[in-house]
Amino acid sequence: MPKHLNEAQRLAVEHTEGSLLILAGAGTGKTRVLTHRIAYLIENKIVDPRQIMAVTFTRKAALEMATRLETLLSQPPWVRKIRLGTFHSVSGSLLRENTKAAAALELLSEPDQMKLIKEILTRQSLSGPEWQPLEVVRKISLAKGRLLSPDDLAVDNDSKLATVYRLYQQILEKDQLLDFDDLISRLVFRWEAEPALLSGHQKLFRFILV
């Protein structure tokens, strides 16, 4: 174990049983601990690289983690076996791997998303301040972030928005498209609908590091 790790960091790196929460401020070595812990787990044959998921909030941080791991691991190609990336990219990769016609599953651009919402609003004869396309996109994004389906919105007496959301989602699924929020929400909905898929992922990933 590198000498530049302090005692608290060393204990975190060598922790292998049960959950572990690290509370630390900016510049205290969180990324260093995370990458060294991954290397420790792999180099000591505690886990196969494929059984590790490491997620972060930004692409920059994910790239930094991958770069550091390439220098820490005795076999740099192992980095490509680790499920490493942002929350959205990791969720998206899992979704595509377990979706038919996955190769055609594309991410919808923001301009195309706005265009699609405008078309649906026109067909539904919805106008006014509360039906501005940008506001509708925001509301649908919030719903997906809360893991609410169109039916959930209908139950909440937001039937018109639920209809727009349902039509929007039907078009995305028909055309094998995802919006940014789908990268996480659609995977969660798949897990809920297919317990066997969820169980398979739970068994595969022995260590999840955030």
N, C-alpha and C positions, 0 to 999 in steps of 0.2 A: 504494500500500500504506500502511495507517495507520501514523502515526509511533509509536504506542504499542507496536508489536511490536518486540521486541529482535532482534538479529542472528540468533540461533539460531532464533527463531520465524519470522522472515522467510524463512530458508533452507528451513524445513519447509513453509511455506505455498507457496513457489514451486517446490517439488520436483514434477516431473511424470513422471519416467521411473523405472520400477522400484519395488520395495518400499521403505518407509521405516518405521523403528521409532523412536518417541520415548519416552525414559525420563524421567519427570518425576513429582515428588511432588504432593501435594494443594496446590491454590492457586497452581500455577505457570503456569496459562494453557492447559491442554490443550484445553478446550472452545473457547477463543478461537482457538487455532491451527486446530483442526478446522473451525470454521465459516468462518474467513477463507480456509482452503485451498479449501473447496467454492466459496466466492464467487469466488476467484481463477480456478479452473478454468472456471467458467461464464462469468464476465464477459470472460475472455480467449479465449472460444470454443475452448478446448482440448477440451471435452466438452459433450455435451448433458445437461441436468439429469436426463433419464430414464436416463442411463448411470452415474449415481452411486448407490451404496448407502452409507448412513451408519447404523451400528448402535451402540447403547449398552445398558447393563444395566438402566436404570430409565426409567419413563415420564416422571418429572420431568426427567431429563437430556435425553430426546428432545424434550420440549416446550421446554426452554430452548434447545436447538440450533435448533429451528424458529423460535422467536421472534427469536433473534439473526440468523438468515439473512434473515428478512423485512426487517430494517433494513439489512442489508449489500447485498442484491441490488437492482439498478436496477429489476427487475421482480419484486416480491414473489410473484406467483402462481407463479413458477418453483419455489418451495419445495414446492408440492403435487406437482410432477413428480418430485422426488427421492424415492428409496426410503429413507425416514428413519423410524427407530423403534427399539424394543427388538429384541433377537435374536428373541424369540418372536413379536412382532407382524409383523416383516418376513417371517419364515419363514411365518407363517400366511397373510399376504396372497399370497405366491407360491404356496402350496399351493392356496388357494381359486381363484386365477386359472387354475389348470391342472387342476382337478378337475371332473368332470361333476356337475351339480346343485349347483354351488358355493354358490348362494344359500341352500341348505338345510343347509350345513355349519356346524353350531353348536358352540359350546364347552360341554362338559358341566360343570355346576356341581359343586362339591365334595360337597354333600349327595347329589346324584344319583349321583355316582361311588361314594360309600360304600354307598348303597342297592343299586346294581348289583353291587358286589363281594360284599355280604352275600348277595344272591340266588344268585350263582354258588357261593359257599362252601356254602350250604345244599343246593343241588342236587348238589354233589359230596361231600356228607357229610364236610366237613372242619371240624374244630373243634380247640380247644386253644390254648395261648398263641401258638404260631407261626402260627396261622391267624386271629388277630384282624384284622378288616377294615382297620384303620389300618396294621398292619404289612404286610399284603399289598399295599395301595396303595403303601406306601413301597418295597417290593421291586420292584414293577412300574415305578415311577417311576425307580428306580436302573437297571433294565434298559434302559429307553428312553433314559435319559441316556447310557448306554454303547453305545447303538445296537444292543442285542441283541434279536433276535426271539424269539418263543416256541420256535422250533426251536433257537435257540442255547442257550436254557436247558435244553432237553431233552438236548442233547448234553452239557451240563455236569452231567447226572444229577440235575437238579432237575425231574423229570417232572411232579410234582403242581402245582408253581407254574407250570410251562410250560402245563399244561392250563388252569389258571385264567386265565392271561394270554391264551391263545389264544381262549378263550370270550369273555372280556371284549372283546378287540379285534374279534372277529367281530361282536359286538352293536354296538359303536361304528360300525363301517364300514357295517353294514346300515342303521342308523338315521341315517347321515350326521352322526355326532357326532365331536368331537375332545376329548381331555382336554388339559390344559395342556402336558404333555410331547410330545404328538402334534404340536404346532405346529412343532417342530423335527424330531423323529425321523421323522415320516411323510413330510416333504419329502425328507429324506435317503434314505429307503427308495425314494421315487419316483425320485430321481435315479439310484440304483443300478439300478433296474429299467428306466429309460428314459433311456439315454445321450443321446438327441437332446434331451430336455428340459434335462438338465444342460448340454449344449453350448450350447443357446440362451441360458441364463442366463449362462454364462461369456462369451459373445460380447456380450451386452447390457451387463453391468456392467463398464465399463472401469476404474472406480475404486471400491474398497471401503475405507471408512474406519471404524475402530473406536475 
